[in-house]
Amino acid sequence: LKRAGDVYLYPPVWLPNPPQWSNYAEVLAVADFGRYFLNSTLVSGLTVAGSVLSGAMAGYSFARLRSPGRNLIFVILLSALMLPDTVTIVPRFVVFQRLGWLNTYFPLIVPAFFGNAFYIFLLRQFFMTIPPELEDAGRIDGASSLQIFVRIMLPLATPALMTVAIFSFIFSWNDFFHPLIYLNSSDMYTVALGVANFQGSSRVGPQMQLLMGASFLASLPVLVVFFLAQRFFIRGIVFTGIKG
């Protein structure tokens, strides 16, 4: 504590003394974050499964299987990366509305099973680095293309698959825009919508300590997943050939 004239200057407080752990308990008591975490876990888990499965199959097809017009189809696929997501949001909303999928998790999960252009590109680049002699050895042993893909390629592509899983999980867990459009019931909210709803709740008001506690709880799973799988993430980025 320093005095400058008649004014006392207080040093900045980096950590509260003592730490206010009660804020987290109050956050869980005020809002139904347990429900939000379960909803986000369900949506993110299925989204990761769909992204990895569709990306691996399409990436392996573009990298290894020979078919007419393969390169042209791949170029068209890459052109989808230049298409902003906001351009397709209205047509997709109309399609999901006519299917009767509004206020369900289908619009958040089903698109992942039809492939993502970036994930397909990432896995295709990785599969191209695997020596073709491994496939030839499998075919000599009588393995089919599906057996080679499942028993040889997928185990070797673990770093790239983990990279896709991390990207997909982080995007799905933090996604606010799409759940906001498709979900109406508060009991179906994901964590991102839950935090936004918590911020505007009349029961919370201007209590910023509770909002910061809720934000930390929402970001904690992403931090845990990233630090646990960062070695696979780094290896996947390096081996796919898109490092800087």
C-alpha positions as CSV (number, residue, x, y, z in Angstrom):
1,L,0.0,0.0,0.0
2,K,1.5,3.3,-1.1
3,R,0.3,6.9,-0.5
4,A,0.5,9.5,-3.2
5,G,-0.7,12.7,-1.6
6,D,-4.2,12.1,-0.2
7,V,-4.7,9.0,-2.4
8,Y,-3.8,5.4,-1.4
9,L,-2.6,3.3,-4.3
10,Y,-3.5,-0.4,-3.9
11,P,-1.3,-3.0,-5.7
12,P,-3.2,-5.2,-8.3
13,V,-4.6,-8.4,-6.8
14,W,-3.5,-11.3,-9.0
15,L,-5.1,-14.0,-6.9
16,P,-7.9,-13.6,-4.3
17,N,-6.9,-14.3,-0.7
18,P,-8.3,-16.7,0.2
19,P,-9.6,-18.2,-3.2
20,Q,-13.3,-17.9,-3.5
21,W,-14.2,-21.6,-4.3
22,S,-17.8,-20.9,-3.2
23,N,-18.5,-19.1,-6.5
24,Y,-18.4,-22.4,-8.4
25,A,-20.8,-24.0,-6.0
26,E,-23.1,-21.0,-6.3
27,V,-22.9,-21.2,-10.1
28,L,-24.0,-24.8,-10.1
29,A,-26.8,-24.0,-7.7
30,V,-28.1,-21.0,-9.7
31,A,-28.0,-22.7,-13.2
32,D,-28.5,-26.2,-14.3
33,F,-24.9,-26.6,-15.6
34,G,-25.0,-30.4,-15.0
35,R,-27.7,-30.7,-17.7
36,Y,-25.7,-28.3,-20.0
37,F,-22.6,-30.4,-19.7
38,L,-24.4,-33.6,-20.4
39,N,-26.0,-32.1,-23.5
40,S,-22.7,-30.7,-24.8
41,T,-20.9,-34.1,-24.1
42,L,-23.6,-35.9,-26.1
43,V,-23.4,-33.5,-29.0
44,S,-19.6,-33.2,-29.0
45,G,-19.0,-36.9,-28.7
46,L,-21.2,-37.8,-31.6
47,T,-19.9,-35.0,-33.7
48,V,-16.3,-36.2,-33.1
49,A,-17.3,-39.7,-34.0
50,G,-18.9,-38.6,-37.2
51,S,-16.1,-36.2,-38.2
52,V,-13.4,-38.8,-37.6
53,L,-15.3,-41.6,-39.4
54,S,-16.4,-39.6,-42.5
55,G,-13.0,-37.8,-42.7
56,A,-11.0,-41.0,-42.5
57,M,-13.1,-42.8,-45.2
58,A,-13.1,-39.9,-47.6
59,G,-9.5,-39.0,-47.0
60,Y,-8.3,-42.5,-47.6
61,S,-10.4,-42.7,-50.8
62,F,-8.9,-39.5,-52.2
63,A,-5.4,-40.6,-51.2
64,R,-5.3,-44.3,-52.2
65,L,-8.3,-45.4,-54.3
66,R,-8.3,-44.9,-58.0
67,S,-11.5,-43.7,-59.6
68,P,-12.5,-41.5,-62.6
69,G,-12.6,-37.8,-61.8
70,R,-11.1,-38.3,-58.4
71,N,-8.9,-35.2,-58.7
72,L,-11.7,-33.0,-60.0
73,I,-14.0,-34.1,-57.1
74,F,-11.2,-33.3,-54.7
75,V,-10.8,-29.8,-56.2
76,I,-14.5,-29.2,-55.9
77,L,-14.3,-30.4,-52.3
78,L,-11.5,-27.9,-51.5
79,S,-13.5,-25.1,-53.0
80,A,-16.0,-25.6,-50.2
81,L,-13.4,-24.2,-47.8
82,M,-13.8,-20.9,-49.5
83,L,-17.6,-20.9,-48.9
84,P,-18.6,-19.0,-45.8
85,D,-20.7,-20.9,-43.4
86,T,-23.2,-18.0,-43.2
87,V,-24.0,-18.5,-46.9
88,T,-25.5,-22.0,-46.3
89,I,-27.2,-21.4,-43.0
90,V,-30.6,-20.4,-44.5
91,P,-30.9,-23.4,-46.9
92,R,-29.8,-25.7,-44.1
93,F,-32.3,-24.3,-41.7
94,V,-35.1,-24.7,-44.3
95,V,-34.0,-28.3,-44.9
96,F,-33.9,-29.2,-41.2
97,Q,-37.3,-27.4,-40.7
98,R,-38.9,-29.5,-43.4
99,L,-37.4,-32.7,-41.9
100,G,-38.9,-31.7,-38.5
101,W,-35.5,-31.6,-36.8
102,L,-35.8,-28.2,-35.2
103,N,-35.4,-28.3,-31.4
104,T,-33.5,-31.6,-31.7
105,Y,-29.8,-32.4,-31.8
106,F,-29.9,-33.8,-35.3
107,P,-28.9,-30.6,-37.1
108,L,-25.8,-30.4,-34.8
109,I,-24.8,-34.0,-35.2
110,V,-25.9,-35.4,-38.6
111,P,-23.8,-33.0,-40.8
112,A,-20.6,-34.3,-39.2
113,F,-21.3,-37.8,-40.6
114,F,-21.3,-36.3,-44.2
115,G,-17.7,-35.0,-44.0
116,N,-15.9,-31.8,-43.4
117,A,-13.7,-30.4,-46.2
118,F,-10.9,-29.4,-43.9
119,Y,-10.8,-32.7,-42.0
120,I,-10.9,-34.7,-45.3
121,F,-8.0,-32.6,-46.6
122,L,-6.0,-33.1,-43.4
123,L,-6.4,-36.9,-43.4
124,R,-5.9,-37.2,-47.1
125,Q,-2.5,-35.4,-46.7
126,F,-1.6,-37.8,-43.9
127,F,-2.6,-41.0,-45.8
128,M,-0.4,-39.9,-48.8
129,T,2.7,-39.9,-46.5
130,I,2.2,-43.6,-45.6
131,P,4.4,-45.9,-47.8
132,P,2.3,-47.8,-50.4
133,E,4.4,-50.9,-49.8
134,L,2.4,-51.5,-46.6
135,E,-0.8,-51.7,-48.8
136,D,1.0,-54.0,-51.2
137,A,2.0,-56.3,-48.4
138,G,-1.5,-56.5,-47.2
139,R,-2.9,-57.3,-50.6
140,I,-0.3,-60.1,-51.0
141,D,-1.6,-61.5,-47.7
142,G,-5.1,-61.5,-49.2
143,A,-6.5,-58.5,-47.4
144,S,-9.3,-56.5,-49.0
145,S,-9.3,-52.7,-49.3
146,L,-11.6,-52.5,-46.3
147,Q,-9.3,-54.7,-44.2
148,I,-6.3,-52.7,-45.3
149,F,-8.1,-49.5,-44.3
150,V,-9.2,-50.8,-40.9
151,R,-6.1,-52.9,-39.9
152,I,-3.2,-51.0,-41.4
153,M,-4.2,-47.4,-42.3
154,L,-6.3,-46.4,-39.3
155,P,-3.7,-47.5,-36.7
156,L,-0.9,-45.6,-38.6
157,A,-3.1,-42.5,-38.9
158,T,-3.7,-42.2,-35.1
159,P,-2.0,-38.8,-34.8
160,A,-4.0,-37.3,-37.7
161,L,-7.2,-38.9,-36.3
162,M,-6.6,-37.4,-32.9
163,T,-5.9,-34.0,-34.5
164,V,-9.3,-34.2,-36.3
165,A,-10.9,-35.3,-33.0
166,I,-9.5,-32.3,-31.1
167,F,-10.5,-29.8,-33.8
168,S,-14.0,-31.3,-34.0
169,F,-14.4,-31.4,-30.2
170,I,-13.3,-27.8,-29.6
171,F,-15.5,-26.5,-32.4
172,S,-18.5,-28.4,-31.3
173,W,-18.1,-27.7,-27.6
174,N,-17.6,-23.9,-28.1
175,D,-20.3,-23.6,-30.9
176,F,-22.8,-21.0,-30.0
177,F,-24.3,-20.0,-33.3
178,H,-25.8,-23.3,-34.5
179,P,-27.4,-24.4,-31.1
180,L,-28.8,-20.9,-30.9
181,I,-30.6,-21.3,-34.2
182,Y,-31.8,-24.9,-33.8
183,L,-32.5,-25.3,-30.1
184,N,-35.5,-23.7,-28.3
185,S,-36.0,-25.6,-25.1
186,S,-33.8,-24.5,-22.2
187,D,-33.4,-28.1,-21.0
188,M,-31.6,-28.9,-24.4
189,Y,-29.1,-26.1,-24.2
190,T,-25.4,-26.8,-24.6
191,V,-22.8,-25.2,-22.4
192,A,-22.3,-22.2,-24.7
193,L,-26.0,-21.4,-24.7
194,G,-26.1,-22.1,-21.0
195,V,-23.4,-19.5,-20.2
196,A,-25.1,-16.9,-22.4
197,N,-28.5,-17.6,-20.7
198,F,-26.7,-17.5,-17.3
199,Q,-25.3,-14.1,-18.2
200,G,-28.7,-12.7,-18.9
201,S,-30.4,-14.4,-16.0
202,S,-32.3,-12.0,-13.7
203,R,-31.2,-14.2,-10.7
204,V,-27.5,-13.5,-11.4
205,G,-27.6,-9.8,-12.3
206,P,-24.3,-8.0,-12.4
207,Q,-22.4,-10.6,-10.3
208,M,-19.3,-10.9,-12.5
209,Q,-17.6,-13.4,-10.2
210,L,-20.4,-15.9,-11.0
211,L,-20.1,-15.2,-14.7
212,M,-16.4,-15.7,-14.6
213,G,-16.8,-18.9,-12.7
214,A,-19.3,-20.2,-15.3
215,S,-17.0,-19.3,-18.1
216,F,-14.1,-21.1,-16.5
217,L,-16.2,-24.2,-16.0
218,A,-17.3,-24.1,-19.6
219,S,-13.7,-23.9,-20.9
220,L,-12.3,-26.5,-18.5
221,P,-13.1,-29.6,-20.7
222,V,-11.5,-28.0,-23.7
223,L,-8.3,-27.3,-21.8
224,V,-8.2,-30.8,-20.3
225,V,-8.7,-32.5,-23.7
226,F,-6.1,-30.3,-25.4
227,F,-3.4,-30.8,-22.8
228,L,-4.0,-34.6,-22.6
229,A,-3.9,-35.0,-26.4
230,Q,-1.4,-32.3,-27.4
231,R,1.4,-34.7,-28.4
232,F,-1.0,-36.4,-30.9
233,F,-2.1,-32.9,-32.1
234,I,1.5,-31.8,-32.8
235,R,2.4,-35.0,-34.5
236,G,-0.7,-34.9,-36.7
237,I,0.0,-31.3,-37.8
238,V,3.6,-32.1,-38.6
239,F,3.0,-35.3,-40.6
240,T,0.1,-33.9,-42.7
241,G,2.5,-31.4,-44.3
242,I,0.6,-28.2,-43.4
243,K,3.2,-26.9,-40.9
244,G,4.4,-23.4,-41.3
